[in-house]
Structure formats: structure tokens, C-alpha cells
């Protein structure tokens, strides 16, 4: 598992007890609220409110009055209106909400969603010319337009009026549109600035209709879908919107959404924000990534059950195609990574490939960044030009790094953690070198360590079915209201059971005589940094698991680290090993702790040799010794591991060194059978152990 820095809150126990007593929250829910700064009944009521009546007046948004007036005039005059959207879930749902509402008002309304691959994001001159050719006179943008200064000016030249609705950051100059509705405008004093693009479109129809509650009941499912998919904070108005949307989604009047839920196997399950993030959003996004986002929009607009079923099935199939393309690019990228990058020295990964799909490389970049804990840029080459997508980690501002290399780029944009770029093929090697130099001079590896925020350390007695069920009071979860994470120290690892062909692990853990089943996803038994019998600190979500009509509490592990007692034991062994390396005398007992037998040496060699990629292996040393110990069922402690490495180094089988908390091993070419019978390392230890 990737090393994470734990940041554990220390909620006031008395405040938590008071919240529990006064408001009826279970102890775990009260602890989580206090960990987030919610300490009083009043604060809890405000934080958790889902009262539709608390929605703000949409007319408080700058230019909303102008937007409403312009759209009402176009409806009255029966002018054609085109809603200009975007190809992600937020843009598609925003498009559908506004189009459906305007059509219900009798407007002549069409929509235009740019092609991700050929057009890219936002308004462009070709699209504007096509819209004008359709006979439109008014464009209403959703989830886009706030930076389209030149495009809006061109629209005016060809006789198009534009109303902008967006939620992205503004530049110092606003486009010269009829109206510019964006809660992030510097001069806008709307009480909640964190609306999604679909949230701003929702506010527009609320202003047009005059009844926000009715609009939420009618469109809440789509607004919730776009809000969660765009990773907006689930607080304030967004919490009200998402809670209402999830509640009405099982009975959605939209045939396409109902069919999509059925095709995805979710029609009879409890729907949560996780359902949107991990089930629905990838399917809807697949259409945009592969260049056919308009079909996703049609899914939500169609009234034909046959078409709805066909489109839902098509989206699920497109998602499979996207997954296949993603897997192919990931395999190619990792192969190139092993050939072109040094896993020990390189601080930034830059990879370019022929025929990589421009709509998929962002996902692959994110996966590589997450897997290796390294900022990653992937570039899809097409002739002399490459289009890139990058993902980064906390502590490495990718946008600023690209800014430092802007003379090498044709175009770039983004923010700290994600960015896109266009580059000439011949400039890619220079970009690699420039980004590497930027990282070396501006960022420490420790600054990029992912943070794991833990709500509270808890006692085993709090983990009951009633307390876990009570955490649902905090739903819906999302950004700024994440699913609670708790931790316990010094848990004993009683069993490690590989499942799903060792892609995941089921653990049996105990603390103070109480046993818990825990699931560790995405890590096989051989990848664990601990062994049976170790004491570990565990951070986890809590969930109720029902199997064969029996419900029990299950820990879903977010991170595991060795407890202090294990680290202290390692330090003692390393102290002995250090004295040995400095030619200091050891007692017989100490020498025996370090002395490997032939079977130990074989197990260590087999493990390293089987897991080295391109002849290299980098792993925390205390994790490596425990992985080998668990795999071999032998007592391979950290001191004994280092002696084995010394023996192999002495025999020219490998070299190793330490950096940033990792032992970095490089295998050397070797033919024939290694002879370690003359090892000075082993002979010296053997003499000390007598």
C-alpha cells in the first residue's frame, strides 16, 4: 500500500456526548461531527440540513434577472434557443435539465455538446457557425463559457446573443455576453459559491419558474447526478440538492435514467453518492470520452422506452470499451515506464504513445499517479503533435510546473492536481527534463505524501451494529463531508486470507479480546507490509455486511501501518545489525537473530526475483521482511533480511541502497548457479553465534 500521512482529529469527548444526548446521534456519528467542527445542536442542524426551504433565492445571482428576461423574450418570440453544454456528467445533466424545462415552456430548443476529441472543451468558432446556420439566435451555455471572451465576441459578429451560466473560476475580464451567471464572479455575493454547472442551470430554471421546491422535485435526480459526479462539496445547498435527488432517483420519471439503473444492476439497491460516483458517472462519462456525449444527453431526454433501453445498454457497452481501452493504454504505459524511467531517481513521470485515445489518457494518468505516488503526464501522439493529460499529488502544483515549461507547450491549462496540454513531438524530451528539474528544485518527496484524515481513534466497544447504522445520519457523503474514517492502534493480526485470486485480502483482527473482520481491497497478501502475529494500527470505514441473512460489522481498511511496538523491535534488530556491520562484537544470541539458514536465503531470493520489475524493486524494508515472512512462514526479521541482501551483494547477484525510507534493490545479470558457500558475511556471523 502507498505510504500515507495520518492526520487524526481529536474531537472533544464531552461535546460528542452532549450531541449524542441532546440530538439522538449515536456515539460514532457524534464523534465524526465533532471532528468536523460541528459541536452544538444548532451547528449540527445547520450542517445536516436537507430542508428544501433553505434553498437560496436564485435572483441573488449576478445577472440572473438579465438572463431570465432574455430567455423569456426568446420564448415569447419563438426564437430558436440552443443550449451549449459539455461532454462530462455535469455538462450533460445541465444540458438536459435546461433543455427539458425550456421545451416544457414551449420554447424551440436544441442543444449542442462539443466533441471531446475533435473540438475539446468549451465554445469554439466552428460550433458557433454551425449553431448560427441552424437558425438559432440565442445560445445559453451551461458548465462553460466564463473564459470564452474571444468566442463570445465572434458570436456577436455573426448575429448570436449569448447567456452564460457556469461555475468555473473567472478571469479578470468577463465575456461581453447578454448575461453572465456564475457564483464565482468576484462581484457576486450569492451565499453559496460551490454549485456545480448543473447547479447553476438548476438555479436558472428556478428563477424562470419561480418555484424552487417544484423544480427540485422535478429535476433533483439529474442535479444530484451532476453535482456528485463533478466532485462538488456536499454541504449547504449541494447537500439539500443531493439528498433530495437521491431520494427521488429510485422513482425517477426519466425513462433513460431508470433503464441505466437497471442495466447497471442498481434498480433494487439503496442509492447513495457512491452509486453515482462509481456506477453511474463512469457509464455516462464513457460516451463523452469516446466522442459521443450527445447520446448520453438523449438518454435523459427521450420519452421512448425502446430508445431508452437501447441507449442505456449502449452506455454500459461504451463503458466496457472505455475500460478495455484504459487497460490497454495502462499496460503500454507501464511497459514504457519500466524502460524509460528510473523508479528511484525520477520525481515526475512523462510518457508519450502512439494511438492512445485522447479521451482516456486522463484516467490512465490518474491510475499511474496513484499507483506510484508520482505526478504523471501522459501524451497521446498524432503526427507531429501530442495532446497530454496530467494528474498530480498534494504538494506538487502541476499547473505551476507546466507554467515553468510554457515555452515548450502550444497550449496548456488546468489546476494544481490536474491539467491538459498540447505539445510538439520534438519538445517532449525537453518537457521531461524541465519537469524533473522543477520537481527537484521545488518539491520534497515528503510534501507529496497523501494525507489520510481520520475522524477519531476509537475503542472497540463503540463498534456495534447500532452505532454503525447511526452513521447514516451524516449521509449523503462527498467532498467536505467524507464517509467517516476511524482508527484503532495495536490490533493483532490473527489471520490473513487472500481472496479473488489474491487481488484483495480478508483480515481477522483483534483488540482487547474483541475480534473484527476487515477487508483490504486492491492489495494482495504478498503486498501487505505486515504478517500474521504483528501488531498494527488500522484506519477504516465501518459498514454493515449482510450475508445469508446474518448481519455483522465489517471494517473496510483505508490504511495499515505497523504499531510502535513493531517498529521498536525493528530498531533493536537494526541496532544489532549496525554493530555487526561496524565490526563490533555480538553475543551468541544476537548473532543467531541475524543468522539466516539456506532456506531463509532461498525464500528471500525467490521473493525479490519474482517481484522485481525490469530488475528493480523498491519497498519499505520493514514491509519487505514481513511480506517474505508471511509468504514463506519463516522467521525473516529485518536484520536477517539485510544479512541476506549482504550475502547476495557479496556474490554479485544484486546491489541495494536506501532512499526516502525505501530499500532499493537492483538485480545484476548472472548466469549459472550462485555459490554462496564462501560467504564472508555468513562465516563471520556463524563464528559469533557459537
C-alpha positions, -999 to +999 in steps of 0.1 A: +000+000+000+011+036-007+025+053+024+001+079+038+004+105+064-022+101+091-039+133+103-061+123+132-087+147+147-092+149+184-129+156+189-140+168+223-154+138+241-178+159+262-191+177+231-197+144+214-215+130+245-237+162+246-246+159+209-255+123+213-277+130+244-294+161+230-298+152+194-300+114+194-269+108+174-251+075+181-217+080+197-198+073+164-219+098+145-214+124+172-176+119+172-175+123+135-195+156+136-173+170+164-142+160+144-155+182+116-160+212+139-198+206+144-200+208+182-235+221+191-271+210+183-275+242+163-244+236+142-254+200+136-289+211+125-274+236+100-246+212+088-270+183+082-300+203+069-318+189+039-347+214+042-357+225+007-370+257+022-334+267+029-325+269-008-314+305-016-332+329-039-318+323-074-323+360-081-294+368-058-270+355-085-254+383-105-271+389-139-299+363-132-325+390-138-310+397-173-307+360-181-344+354-172-355+384-192-336+374-223-348+338-222-384+348-216-382+372-246-368+344-268-396+320-257-422+346-264-408+354-298-404+317-306-368+322-314-347+291-316-326+286-284-295+264-283-282+251-250-244+248-253-232+221-229-202+200-221-193+163-225-188+153-188-216+142-165-220+177-151-223+193-185-247+166-199-271+168-169-270+206-170-278+205-207-307+181-202-322+200-172-324+233-191-335+218-225-363+198-209-375+228-189-374+252-219-392+227-241-419+223-214-424+261-216-430+258-253-396+271-264-380+260-297-349+245-281-320+223-293-286+215-277-250+213-288-223+193-270-188+197-284-168+166-293-142+159-267-116+146-292-120+169-322-133+202-305-122+200-269-138+219-241-160+250-245-172+274-272-154+274-305-158+293-337-168+263-358-195+253-334-208+289-333-210+290-371-229+257-371-254+269-345-260+301-365-266+280-396-293+261-377-312+294-374-306+300-337-304+335-323-298+328-286-272+305-270-274+296-233-242+280-221-241+255-192-209+244-174-189+265-198-183+300-212-169+320-184-135+324-201-147+325-237-140+362-243-130+359-279-157+333-288-185+355-273-172+384-293-173+363-325-208+351-317-219+387-316-203+393-350-224+365-366-257+376-350-258+353-320-267+365-285-253+346-256-263+340-220-236+323-199-242+300-170-210+285-155-194+276-122-157+277-131-132+303-119-134+337-136-106+357-152-102+395-145-122+402-176-157+387-182-171+379-217-194+405-232-225+383-231-261+394-225-258+379-190-230+361-171-243+340-143-215+324-123-214+323-084-177+326-086-179+361-101-159+385-079-188+409-077-214+381-070-225+379-034-246+347-037-245+329-003-232+296-018-205+296-044-198+258-047-226+249-071-219+225-099-226+236-135-259+217-133-265+235-100-263+269-118-285+256-146-310+245-119-309+280-103-317+294-138-348+272-142-358+281-106-356+318-115-376+312-147-403+291-129-405+309-096-409+277-075-376+262-064-392+233-045-412+222-075-381+223-097-361+203-072-388+176-071-389+175-109-351+177-117-334+167-084-323+134-098-303+150-126-290+178-105-277+154-078-261+132-105-241+161-120-232+176-086-217+144-072-200+134-104-183+168-106-170+162-070-186+193-055-187+198-017-217+180-003-226+208+021-250+237+021-273+238-010-255+209-025-264+187+004-300+197+000-299+190-037-281+157-035-303+144-006-335+152-025-321+138-057-311+105-042-345+102-025-364+106-058-339+088-080-354+053-075-388+066-088-372+089-115-396+099-142-368+098-167-370+065-186-333+066-196-321+070-160-344+042-148-331+020-176-295+029-168-300+020-131-315-014-142-287-021-167-261-013-140-279-036-115-288-008-092-326-007-096-334-026-064-304-013-042-301+016-019-288+045-039-260+066-024-235+092-036-212+063-041-236+048-066-233+080-086-195+082-083-186+046-091-215+032-111-235+058-130-209+085-136-183+062-154-210+050-177-222+085-186-187+098-190-178+069-213-199+084-240-181+118-238-146+102-235-153+082-267-167+112-286-205+107-284-217+127-254-249+137-272-262+101-269-259+104-231-279+135-233-305+118-254-308+091-228-321+116-203-344+134-227-361+105-246-397+096-239-394+064-259-389+033-237-374+013-265-348+040-272-342+045-235-334+008-231-312+008-262-293+039-251-288+026-215-274-007-229-252+012-253-237+034-225-229+003-205-212-012-235-193+020-241-181+018-206-167-016-212-150-003-243-136+025-223-124+001-197-107-020-223-090+010-239-079+022-205-065-013-197-046-014-230-031+021-225-022+013-189-004-018-199+015+000-227+023+030-204+037+008-176+058-011-201+072+022-213+076+034-177+099+005-169+120+011-199+122+049-198+121+059-162+142+053-131+118+045-102+144+056-077+155+089-092+126+102-113+103+126-094+078+131-124+066+106-150+061+118-186+051+091-212+041+095-248+024+069-270+011+064-305-026+058-310-035+064-273-071+076-271-072+113-261-104+108-241-089+080-219-054+091-211-066+113-182-079+082-163-048+062-170-026+092-159-046+092-126-041+055-121-003+057-126-001+087-104-020+069-077-001+036-081+034+051-080+028+082-059+043+103-086+029+132-107+022+118-141+017+132-176+005+110-205+007+123-241-013+109-270+007+114-302-009+121-335+016+130-362+038+159-350+015+169-322+007+154-289-022+161-265-015+154-229-033+149-197-016+151-163-025+142-127-006+152-096-005+149-058-009+173-029+023+193-027+032+193-064+013+221-083+011+207-118-003+239-133+027+259-120+051+232-132+037+235-167+038+272-164+075+269-159+077+250-192+052+271-212+078+279-239+078+242-248+040+240-250+015+251-277-013+252-251-020+242-215-045+247-187-058+232-155-051+235-118-028+221-091-039+184-093-050+181-130-040+197-163-041+193-200-016+204-227-008+204-263+029+199-273+050+194-304+065+159-306+101+172-307+096+191-274+086+161-253+122+151-242+128+187-231+095+188-212+105+156-193+138+172-183+122+205-173+095+189-152+121+167-135+143+198-127+112+217-114+104+188-090+139+185-078+142+222-070+107+230-057+093+199-040+103+175-013+090+139-015+075+142+020+054+171+007+037+148-018+028+121+007-010+116+006-029+126+037-054+103+053-078+123+075-091+103+104-121+115+124-112+098+156-094+070+173-120+048+189-124+020+214-136-015+203-167-012+225-180+015+202-182-008+171-217-021+174-243-026+147-265+002+162-236+027+162-225+018+127-261+021+114-263+055+131-236+069+108-262+071+080-274+104+097-244+120+080-253+109+045-250+118+017-212+117+018-189+135-005-163+163-006-162+182+027-184+156+042-165+124+036-175+090+049-161+088+084-127+072+090-119+058+124-087+041+137-075+017+163-039+011+174-022-021+184-046-045+167-033-081+165-033-097+130-047-131+136-054-142+101-046-131+065-068-147+038-062-139+001-095-136-019-103-130-055-071-146-068-051-126-042-063-092-056-078-085-021-073-096+015-097-105+043-082-100+077-091-112+112-080-086+136-085-084+174-082-057+201-087-063+238-101-098+231-127-085+205-124-099+170-132-080+138-134-090+102-117-064+079-114-061+041-083-047+025-091-041-012-066-037-040-037-053-021-028-090-022-014-109+008+021-106-008+017-068-009+009-063+028+035-047+050+026-069+079+024-106+088+003-128+110+010-121+146+021-085+140+006-056+159-008-029+135-026+004+136-056+004+113-077+032+097-111+021+084-146+029+073-173+009+091-202-009+073-229-034+080-225-066+059-254-090+054-246-125+042-271-154+043-295-133+064-268-126+090-257-090+095-223-082+110-200-052+113-171-051+088-141-028+087-131-015+053-094-008+056-081+026+043-046+021+056-025-001+078+008+007+095+030-012+119+024-003+155+051+014+176+060-019+193+068-035+160+089-005+149+107-006+182+115-043+177+129-035+143+150-007+157+166-031+182+174-056+154+188-028+132+210-017+162+224-052+164+229-053+126+246-019+126+270-031+154+278-062+133+285-040+102+308-019+122+328-050+132+316-048+168+313-080+189+278-096+192+266-121+217+258-155+205+221-148+209+224-116+189+243-133+161+216-160+159+189-134+155+207-122+123+219-156+110+199-169+080+199-206+071+199-218+035+161-219+034+159-183+045+182-172+018+162-192-008+129-176+003+143-140+002+159-145-032+127-160-047+106-132-034+128-104-047+134-121-080+097-128-086+086-092-078+114-071-093+101-052-124+128-047-150+153-059-124+143-033-098+124-034-066+117-005-042+098-012-010+099-002+027+124-026+043+102-035+073+074-042+049+097-064+028+108-085+057+073-091+068+060-099+034+086-125+030+080-138+065+042-142+058+048-158+024+074-183+035+060-189+070+096-184+083+111-160+108+126-135+084+132-104+106+145-071+093+181-078+105+181-112+089+168-097+056+197-072+055+222-101+061+206-120+032+209-089+010+246-086+020+252-122+011+236-116-024+255-084-028+288-101-019+280-127-045+273-100-072+237-110-075+223-076-066+231-042-052+209-022-028+207+012-011+183+032+010+165+064+000+134+082+013+125+053+036+128+026+009+152-001+003+160+000-035+172-033-049+188-037-084+193-073-097+226-079-116+229-101-147+240-135-137+245-168-154+248-202-139+243-211-102+254-187-075+278-201-049+275-186-015+294-213+003+324-190+006+304-160+020+325-140+045+292-125+058+278-159+068+312-172+081+316-141+104+281-145+118+285-182+122+317-177+143+299-152+165+269-174+171+289-203+187 
